[in-house]
Amino acid sequence: MSARIRIEVDHPSLPGHFPGNPVVPGVVLLDRVAQALARDAGGTIARIRVVKFHAPLLPCEDAELSIERDDQRARFRIERAGQPLLSGEAELA
């Protein structure tokens, strides 16, 4: 499955995350992964086994989330223009 991600400049996490030079917090991206998994792939995260942050996402930038799921785990990746921003694997509940 895949989904578009865009965090608008008025997101409540941004004012405290590098004021004057906002960067989308990693936890916001992981929350989008969890939401997409629950909504589109019928799963909930029990534990994130590994996550790697490759590059930051700035407010109002478009990114693409992709998730591959089997019975017990999900592998996820967020990319911007083909460049990785985040990748990881989660165990499912």
N, C-alpha and C positions, 0 to 999 in steps of 0.2 A: 504494500500500500504506500501511497505517497500523499503529501499534503503541502500546501504553500504555507510559509511562516512569514509574518511581517509584524514587528512590534512597533507600534506607533510612538511618537515622541512624547505623548501624554501618559504613557504607562506609569503606574504609581511607583515602580521600582527604580525608575531612571534618575530622579533628582538626587538620591543618595548614593548612586553608583557612579563615581567619578564626576562630581559636579563640574559643570563647564565643559566636559568632554565625555558625554554619556556613552556607555557600552552596555549592551543587553546582558544582564547577569546570567550566568550559566544555569542557575536554578530555574529561571524563567524558561529557558530552552528545554530543560528536562521536564518541566511541567507540561510544555506543549507536546513532548514525546508521550508522556503518560496520558494526556487527554486524547490524543490521536489513537493511541493503542486501545484505550477503553471504548472510544466512540466507533472506530472503524475496524478494529481487529478483534474485538471481544475479549480483551485481556486486561488484567491489572498487574502492576509491577509489585512484586514481593520484595525484590532487592536488586539494586544496580550492582552488577558484578564488576564492571569496568566502564570508565568513561574517559575520553581524551578530548581536551579542548585544543583544537588546532589553530584557530584564529578567531578574533572577536566578530560579533555581529553588531552593527551600529543601528540605532533607531531608524525606521523607515526604509531599511534595506530588505529586499526580498530574498528569501532562502527557501530551499526545498528539503522537506523531511521525507526520508524513506525508511520503512520498517519491513523487515523480514521476520516472520514469526513461525515457530513450530509449537509443539505442545507445551514445552517447559521454558522456553526462552524467546527473547526477541532481540534481534540485532538492529540497531538504528544508526542513522547517519543524517546529518544536516549539512547541506552544501549551498554555497552562493556562487553562481556562475561556474559550476563544475569544480570549485575548490572546497575542500572539506573544512567545516567549521567545528564539527563535533562528531564523534563516533563512539559507540559503546554497545554493551550487551546487558540485558536485564533478565533475571529469573522471574517467571510469572507465577502469580498466586493460583 
